[in-house]
Amino acid sequence: MLGPDRHPSSRPEGGTERRPRRSRRPRLFALLGALCAAVLATTMLSATASAGPRQADAPAKPRITAGKTVGYFTNWGVYQRNYHVKNIETSGSAAKLTHINYAFGNVQGGRCTVGDSWADYEKAYTADQSVDGKADTWDQPLRGNFNQLLKLKKLHPNLKILWSFGGWTWSGGFGEAARNPAAFAESCYNLVNDPRWKGLFDGIDIDWEYPNACGLTCDTSGRNAFANLTKALRAKFGGQLVTAAITADASQGGKLDATDYKTAAQYVDWYLPMAYDYFGAWDAQGPTAPHSPLTSYQGIPKEGFNTAATIAKLKSMGVPSSKLLYGLGFYGRGWTGVTQSAPGGKATGPAPGKYEQGIEDYKDLKTRCPVTGKVGGTAYAHCGNQWWSYDTPETISAKGDWAAQQGLAGAFFWELSGDTANGELIKAIK
């Protein structure tokens, strides 16, 4: 995932950030969800909300996870982006989500720590900014995003919220955490379940970029470190949710090969393979290529850099499809200095973006640079000398059809503020 406030243009390869759905896909997700809801709703809700201890080496019990829709909400979005928890409700997104991953908490000194206290629980909201139309008072004990999310949960009692730790910028601390997994897990449990925001979080999401491999920094914790960390988290969090965003690099000898994701899978409720950012303007001269292709295509710059390859590799490693979500980006990546409309063209650098070069939200790109073609199950656009790739409601719906055929547990996306004000992309997911 992308860290505080970056979907970094320097990201070296695919799978670094964070999902929606609804539309004309096969009825697999809907049918399974309906059947399970009637029989297991009470059991599942109590299981995910409780935090009873579990033996350290006990794997997570199988869960019915069909039809998950997990969206990331960024705490820094309340600043320049002016995207607040209320927007999740007014856009219609809250009604489509099953889970929200709150990004990000930090990892420092081998512990889980707060990422931004002001945005998280100190910022005062006026009545017009608040989910329920009621202003914060000067003396109330909890404000900020946390209080607003509690209000959102009151409106949507089945919505689950996880606190995500790490991300592209803050993954450097996982190496130290891996040296004492039990102490790390203890700190995370205590923070996630702090009495000040009791009832808010239903579990933890780990975004380590990347165990035993390089992201913004390089990790040398070893092949087993990630499994040891997730084992400790499961032991401490018990029946609460434990999930992990992981690399989507399915190339031979790539990041998926660097870590024992099969062993770790038994301790998590699901994985979120970051099936976006496969290609981007960190390769300033190109070739241009879609950042989130579903499948390979003739001329793709690197094999193993597409969603189908990522999922296939994880399955071949022994990770069950019932523990796999597929990733979507609610943004595009682009180059400038491009004369060729089709993928594979030369460029002179990253295209301009509102918040960062080489990246732009879908809600802006759909009109700024409309789609001119499709390749590998996603869309691209050539406008003037700029070349962009991004998913649309149509390509997201088709990806959902594919995911249902694969028996996947659902979808996740990075991140909510990239969608339109009426939730155009998330409504195409499920």
RAQUIBEL-V579713 format. One record per residue. N is the residue number from 1. PSI is psi as a letter, one per 30 degrees, with the letter a starting at -180 (* if undefined). OMEGA is omega in degrees with one decimal (999 if undefined). Layout:
# RAQUIBEL-V579713
n = <N | N>
psi = <PSI | PSI>
omega = <OMEGA | OMEGA>
This chain:
# RAQUIBEL-V579713
n = <1 | 2 | 3 | 4 | 5 | 6 | 7 | 8 | 9 | 10 | 11 | 12 | 13 | 14 | 15 | 16 | 17 | 18 | 19 | 20 | 21 | 22 | 23 | 24 | 25 | 26 | 27 | 28 | 29 | 30 | 31 | 32 | 33 | 34 | 35 | 36 | 37 | 38 | 39 | 40 | 41 | 42 | 43 | 44 | 45 | 46 | 47 | 48 | 49 | 50 | 51 | 52 | 53 | 54 | 55 | 56 | 57 | 58 | 59 | 60 | 61 | 62 | 63 | 64 | 65 | 66 | 67 | 68 | 69 | 70 | 71 | 72 | 73 | 74 | 75 | 76 | 77 | 78 | 79 | 80 | 81 | 82 | 83 | 84 | 85 | 86 | 87 | 88 | 89 | 90 | 91 | 92 | 93 | 94 | 95 | 96 | 97 | 98 | 99 | 100 | 101 | 102 | 103 | 104 | 105 | 106 | 107 | 108 | 109 | 110 | 111 | 112 | 113 | 114 | 115 | 116 | 117 | 118 | 119 | 120 | 121 | 122 | 123 | 124 | 125 | 126 | 127 | 128 | 129 | 130 | 131 | 132 | 133 | 134 | 135 | 136 | 137 | 138 | 139 | 140 | 141 | 142 | 143 | 144 | 145 | 146 | 147 | 148 | 149 | 150 | 151 | 152 | 153 | 154 | 155 | 156 | 157 | 158 | 159 | 160 | 161 | 162 | 163 | 164 | 165 | 166 | 167 | 168 | 169 | 170 | 171 | 172 | 173 | 174 | 175 | 176 | 177 | 178 | 179 | 180 | 181 | 182 | 183 | 184 | 185 | 186 | 187 | 188 | 189 | 190 | 191 | 192 | 193 | 194 | 195 | 196 | 197 | 198 | 199 | 200 | 201 | 202 | 203 | 204 | 205 | 206 | 207 | 208 | 209 | 210 | 211 | 212 | 213 | 214 | 215 | 216 | 217 | 218 | 219 | 220 | 221 | 222 | 223 | 224 | 225 | 226 | 227 | 228 | 229 | 230 | 231 | 232 | 233 | 234 | 235 | 236 | 237 | 238 | 239 | 240 | 241 | 242 | 243 | 244 | 245 | 246 | 247 | 248 | 249 | 250 | 251 | 252 | 253 | 254 | 255 | 256 | 257 | 258 | 259 | 260 | 261 | 262 | 263 | 264 | 265 | 266 | 267 | 268 | 269 | 270 | 271 | 272 | 273 | 274 | 275 | 276 | 277 | 278 | 279 | 280 | 281 | 282 | 283 | 284 | 285 | 286 | 287 | 288 | 289 | 290 | 291 | 292 | 293 | 294 | 295 | 296 | 297 | 298 | 299 | 300 | 301 | 302 | 303 | 304 | 305 | 306 | 307 | 308 | 309 | 310 | 311 | 312 | 313 | 314 | 315 | 316 | 317 | 318 | 319 | 320 | 321 | 322 | 323 | 324 | 325 | 326 | 327 | 328 | 329 | 330 | 331 | 332 | 333 | 334 | 335 | 336 | 337 | 338 | 339 | 340 | 341 | 342 | 343 | 344 | 345 | 346 | 347 | 348 | 349 | 350 | 351 | 352 | 353 | 354 | 355 | 356 | 357 | 358 | 359 | 360 | 361 | 362 | 363 | 364 | 365 | 366 | 367 | 368 | 369 | 370 | 371 | 372 | 373 | 374 | 375 | 376 | 377 | 378 | 379 | 380 | 381 | 382 | 383 | 384 | 385 | 386 | 387 | 388 | 389 | 390 | 391 | 392 | 393 | 394 | 395 | 396 | 397 | 398 | 399 | 400 | 401 | 402 | 403 | 404 | 405 | 406 | 407 | 408 | 409 | 410 | 411 | 412 | 413 | 414 | 415 | 416 | 417 | 418 | 419 | 420 | 421 | 422 | 423 | 424 | 425 | 426 | 427 | 428 | 429 | 430>
psi = <l | k | a | k | i | k | i | k | f | g | k | f | l | l | i | f | a | * | k | l | l | k | b | h | l | l | g | e | e | e | e | e | e | e | e | e | e | e | e | g | e | e | e | e | e | e | e | f | f | l | h | k | l | k | k | e | g | k | l | k | k | k | l | j | g | k | g | k | j | k | k | k | k | k | f | f | f | f | c | e | f | h | k | l | e | e | f | e | e | f | f | g | e | e | f | f | k | e | k | k | j | j | k | l | l | l | j | k | h | g | l | k | l | k | e | j | e | e | e | e | g | e | k | k | k | l | e | f | f | k | e | g | g | k | l | l | l | f | g | k | f | k | a | a | e | e | e | e | e | e | e | e | e | e | f | i | f | f | k | k | k | k | k | k | k | c | l | e | e | g | f | f | f | f | e | e | e | f | f | i | e | e | e | e | e | e | e | e | e | e | e | e | g | k | f | f | h | k | f | e | k | g | a | k | k | k | i | j | j | k | k | g | a | k | b | e | l | k | k | h | f | l | f | f | e | e | e | e | e | e | e | e | e | e | e | e | f | b | f | l | k | j | l | k | k | l | l | g | j | g | l | k | g | a | f | f | f | f | l | i | f | e | e | f | f | f | f | l | e | l | l | i | k | i | h | l | g | e | l | a | g | f | i | e | g | a | l | k | k | k | f | h | k | e | l | l | l | k | g | k | f | k | k | f | i | l | e | e | e | e | e | e | e | e | e | f | f | g | k | k | f | f | g | k | l | k | k | k | k | h | l | l | k | l | l | l | g | k | f | k | e | l | l | g | l | l | l | f | a | k | l | k | l | e | f | k | k | g | k | k | k | e | f | e | e | f | e | e | i | l | k | f | l | k | k | g | g | a | l | l | k | j | k | b | g | k | k | l | k | l | l | l | e | e | e | e | e | e | e | e | e | e | e | e | f | f | g | l | f | a | l | l | l | k | l | e | f | f | l | l | f | g | h | e | e | f | f | f | e | *>
omega = <-179.8 | -175.2 | -172.6 | -75.9 | 173.7 | 158.1 | -162.0 | 178.1 | 178.5 | -177.3 | -171.1 | -176.6 | -168.3 | 173.9 | 176.5 | 177.2 | -152.7 | 999 | -173.8 | 169.2 | 173.5 | 170.6 | -171.1 | 176.3 | 176.4 | -171.7 | -174.9 | -178.5 | -175.6 | -178.3 | 179.4 | -179.3 | -178.2 | -179.8 | -177.4 | -175.3 | -175.8 | -173.4 | -167.7 | -173.3 | -176.8 | -179.4 | -176.5 | -176.8 | 179.7 | -179.3 | -177.5 | -177.7 | -177.4 | -178.5 | -179.1 | -176.6 | 177.8 | -179.3 | -170.5 | -175.6 | -179.6 | 179.5 | 177.1 | 177.1 | 179.3 | 179.5 | 171.8 | -174.0 | -178.4 | 173.5 | 176.1 | 171.1 | -173.4 | 178.9 | 175.8 | 172.3 | -176.1 | -179.1 | 179.1 | 178.0 | -179.1 | -178.7 | -173.8 | -178.7 | 179.6 | 178.0 | -173.1 | -179.6 | 178.9 | 179.8 | 176.4 | 179.7 | -174.5 | 179.2 | -175.1 | -177.4 | -176.9 | -179.2 | -179.1 | -175.1 | 167.1 | -177.8 | 170.4 | 170.9 | -177.0 | -174.1 | -9.4 | 161.1 | -177.3 | 174.0 | -174.7 | 176.6 | -179.7 | -174.9 | 167.8 | 179.3 | 177.6 | -179.7 | -177.9 | -173.6 | -177.6 | 178.6 | -174.3 | -172.7 | 179.4 | -176.1 | 178.5 | -179.4 | 174.8 | -177.2 | -177.5 | 178.6 | -170.7 | -179.8 | -176.5 | 177.9 | -179.8 | -177.5 | 172.5 | 175.3 | -174.3 | -172.9 | -179.3 | -171.6 | -177.3 | 177.7 | 174.7 | -178.6 | -176.2 | 178.9 | 178.9 | 178.3 | 174.7 | 176.9 | 178.5 | 178.9 | 176.4 | 178.2 | -176.6 | -172.1 | -178.9 | -179.4 | 177.7 | -179.0 | 177.3 | 175.5 | -178.6 | -177.6 | 176.4 | -174.6 | -176.6 | -173.7 | -171.4 | 179.0 | -177.6 | -178.2 | -177.1 | 179.6 | 176.9 | 178.7 | -177.3 | 179.0 | 176.3 | -174.5 | -177.9 | 178.7 | 177.0 | -178.9 | 178.1 | -179.5 | -179.5 | 179.8 | -178.4 | 179.8 | -179.6 | -177.1 | 178.0 | -178.2 | -178.6 | 178.1 | 179.7 | 177.7 | -177.5 | -171.3 | 179.6 | 179.3 | -174.0 | 174.7 | -179.7 | 179.4 | -178.1 | -179.0 | 0.0 | 179.4 | 177.8 | -179.7 | -175.1 | 168.3 | 172.3 | 172.0 | -180.0 | -179.9 | 179.6 | -176.3 | -179.8 | -173.4 | -174.5 | -172.8 | -177.6 | 178.9 | 178.7 | 179.8 | -179.6 | 176.8 | 179.0 | 178.3 | 178.9 | -179.8 | -177.1 | -174.8 | 175.8 | -176.6 | 175.2 | -177.6 | 171.5 | -179.6 | -178.9 | 169.3 | -174.5 | 179.0 | 174.9 | -177.2 | -178.4 | 178.6 | 179.9 | -178.0 | -177.8 | -171.6 | 177.0 | 179.4 | -173.3 | -171.5 | 179.7 | -178.8 | 178.1 | -179.4 | -178.9 | -176.4 | -178.1 | -176.6 | -179.0 | 174.8 | 172.5 | 173.3 | 174.4 | 178.4 | -171.1 | -172.6 | 175.9 | -175.9 | 173.9 | 179.7 | -180.0 | -172.3 | 164.2 | 166.1 | -166.6 | -177.7 | -177.0 | 5.0 | 177.0 | -179.0 | -179.5 | -175.5 | -177.5 | 179.4 | 174.8 | -177.5 | 172.8 | 177.3 | -179.2 | 179.8 | 178.9 | -173.8 | -177.9 | 177.7 | -178.2 | 179.2 | 173.8 | -173.0 | -178.3 | 179.1 | 178.5 | -178.6 | 179.8 | -178.7 | 178.7 | 176.7 | -179.1 | 177.0 | 178.9 | 176.3 | -177.5 | -179.6 | -180.0 | 176.8 | -178.5 | 167.5 | 174.6 | -172.8 | 176.8 | 173.6 | 177.0 | -177.0 | 175.9 | 174.1 | -172.8 | 179.0 | 171.0 | -178.1 | -175.9 | 177.3 | -176.8 | -179.0 | -178.4 | 175.9 | 178.4 | -178.6 | 176.2 | -178.5 | 177.8 | 180.0 | 179.4 | 175.6 | 178.7 | 177.3 | -176.7 | -176.6 | -177.5 | 178.4 | 173.3 | -178.6 | -179.3 | 178.6 | 175.8 | -174.8 | 177.0 | -176.7 | -174.5 | 177.1 | -179.6 | -178.7 | -175.2 | -177.1 | 175.9 | 179.7 | 178.7 | 176.7 | 176.2 | 177.7 | 175.2 | -174.4 | 173.2 | -177.3 | 174.8 | -179.0 | -174.4 | 177.5 | 179.0 | 177.9 | -176.9 | 169.6 | 177.9 | 176.4 | 178.8 | 175.3 | -179.5 | -178.6 | 176.6 | 177.6 | 179.4 | 175.9 | 177.6 | 175.6 | 179.7 | -178.1 | 178.2 | 177.8 | 179.3 | -179.3 | -177.8 | -174.0 | -178.6 | -175.7 | 172.6 | -178.2 | 172.0 | -21.1 | -166.0 | -174.0 | 179.9 | -177.9 | 177.7 | -177.4 | 178.5 | 173.7 | -175.4 | -177.1 | -177.3 | 179.7 | 177.7 | -171.3 | -164.4 | 999>
